[in-house]
């Protein structure tokens, strides 16, 4: 076939070309810019500015954090009641060195445990589980201090043992912290006497700690 014949076959008639141009024009009209499309509308409701949430933990160092289930012993019915599930934390204040237990319930973040750690506290295992420890504390979860018997249950016995070791480590740290006394009681003679007795007890505990440490070293060297 000759080139001239090919051109005839693929050539478009004037009517077809006009129809194609009309189709292109119609497509262009679909994308014609509106006359006032540059106008911007302000939102009817103004969104509030970002608010920084204050938790009360800003000046504290996290010494320990682990997910656990917390229980409280109800004296009226002599039964353990669940208080919530969440991260059980041991926090140390960066200013005065005091340590406390803090736990918030998952999702709702409601405080279910909040109390100071003291050297007098004693963790005891629950007879029904090898993954839980119980202790007594003056708890502030509901605002006012209330003596509570609490228990924390962990996923594995290893995690429970880790909590116990860290809790006791925090208790040892308290031996090096000056006694914290409310300012309202400082000027009373009775309070001064109690402070003196407490300091003597702390000094005795430090001496006992040093003695036991040396005794352990002597025993190890004798083996």
Protein Blocks (a to p, Z undefined) as FASTA:
>chain_A
ZZklmmmmmpccfklmmmmmmmmmmmmmmmgccfklmbccddfbdcdddddddehlmmpc
cfbdcddddddddfklopacdfbdcdddddddfklopacdddddehjlpafbdcdddfkb
ccdddfkbckbccdddddfknopacddddddddfbfklmmmmmmmmmmmmmmmmmpccdd
dfklmmpmklmmmmmmmmmmmmmmmmmmmmmmmmmmmmmmmZZ
